[in-house]
Amino acid sequence: MPIVSYPAWFEADFGAAGTEPTGSRGTEVWVRLDGAWKHVHLHCSVHTPGVNPGS
């Protein structure tokens, strides 16, 4: 069962109010069922550099 973990950095666009850079951490779980890979779980959490463990 593969587990994939990654940081995601992006910028939210609020139009006239401006943009906000932010980041998160994602974890996905995949399983092979009937010969095909199926994505069975996704978890995302806010990432604050220097605050969250593993930063």
Summary of the structure (lengths in Angstrom):
residues: 55
radius of gyration: 15.4
end to end distance: 25.2
largest distance: 48.6
contacts: 101
relative contact order: 0.27
helix: 5%
strand: 67%
